[in-house]
Amino acid sequence: MPEMPEVEIIRRSLDKSLAGRTVMKVDIILPRQIKWPDTETFRALLTGHKFSRAERVGKFLILVMDNGAELVVHLRMTGHLVYHASKDDGDKYARIRFLLDNGAVLTYGDARTLGAVYALKKGERQRIKALAEMGAEPLSEEFTAEYLKNVCAGRKITIKQLILEQKSVGGVGNIYADEALFAAKIFPGKQAAELTDCELTRLRDAINKVIAAGIEDGGTTFRDYQNAEGKKGNHQENLFVYARNGQKCRLCGETIKKITVGGRGTHFCPRCQGEA
């Protein structure tokens, strides 16, 4: 699933390629991918209007139009949003196409159709609960050790589960949660409320570090992720624990293990992070 770094990379690319482009036609191939509003209102909000800028909140990509409307996309597991210079995108998984005034096309594709697409009027973000309740994001001024301390206080869940809660930490998913906990030398199954101030500071720094590295490497691609130009990322080559079950730890040589924490596959190093 694309996480904050991958969606940020897409945002940066689309912010350049779509600026000032007008939507001439919206071709809806699979209507059920549109969660709000109805298809005709969806078309009306976007057709004939220009893209002003691309924003991101957590894992949500938000394309703002000149009329204040917002095209909101949540890629989830297999979704992708790609700008093609030609309308012949060759995308067999295309679900929605936005034909542009320069002959290009913005294609939303989704192999397993798990993603969600919305068109909101200005000021309607509260319609999407997960978007309205998004927690502080890594790399932001609000994301401090004190913030983490407050969201962890009294929580009877593991720190891995808390990191994955979007209302607690916006934008972090399974890959970067495992990598951050490794970098912070914290066992994923430790209770969130039991983390010390020192551990919370290390964790804040580690989350910022792995997110920044993911962006710098162009994102992580195992199967489906591609950026707005249809290219894959390289960060999978630099991971320390995620998807490295049975391999040697790059730091200490111990064998990486995979367990289940809160229903999610979790990778860690027993020596570097300890083991319950």
Steps between C-alpha positions, in 0.01 A plus 500: 500500500634844414587684822588861569830504303344343191198732502726801557709404197184478289382836637823676408491367145133581440540845651729578206337308216137596575537867596278707274367203306126491433287185531317468168325169568467245781474142377362285784567136417418352842248723685527317833853634551338842556386511863362856489296657341290340221674469163324793334582739784855362499537590133340842546738600780808426289418539131601835354711593800875537545728325746648756739728294721557156651486447876536198729359413841631171636448248220232711332593679178301820444488680165353849544307656211458867409135490615601381847393140435740228608569167332595272790665163435583224748709242313485227764657167392525510122387842381713730285460847356713561191539793262533386138609736223263317266138397558599149391623404846504123443379443855295180519400586856377851417185583703472877444664718235525879512561629147692827501515802272853424377410152375638327809303283738508448876413136562380347824565127481439231760554128445299384803266801511563561871573871468260790541446817299299804610409842360436750779377854496712756682488440875358147478800299620307401813297267277799265507539405867854363470611818326336731754649309797855462367768517766823699491725400212870413506730786395247756623551747785210341690664156499708521816604257771252675729224440244587129493503493879149642510354258244670203672386593850267240646473304175471125552623408155843426357716777364483339154119523506510861616739607223260348246203695636460787255332715766816462709776517238389616157632322192704214649420144389644154560829540314616821662365402843725192503797700372449778755472262795820330388680834468376598848601160646150438639323162502179531294292318761585735786200678649471859380440634851824339624739691275746723684565863408831392349331235287235745385768745387684223315176388340408850382845541347487152345160553339617830349820332378336205324229715342761743364709210367196349328431829322864541399508146352186557294277281716476126563381261230440130557211439261264781406632841603597736220546874506308756295731431205437124513843422647584278797682603817838378629461510878431126524872452436588690819259348753642357821225268622180519295461197269840369616371210712773234536775730373788637706466836674709757315629635834558204732470185287208353698222335298202727429173358630139549395216495753143626510424815698145630504416280203783642286811320384790656688874470434766566762849411620496304831845630597468867402143542622466235770237228506207434734 
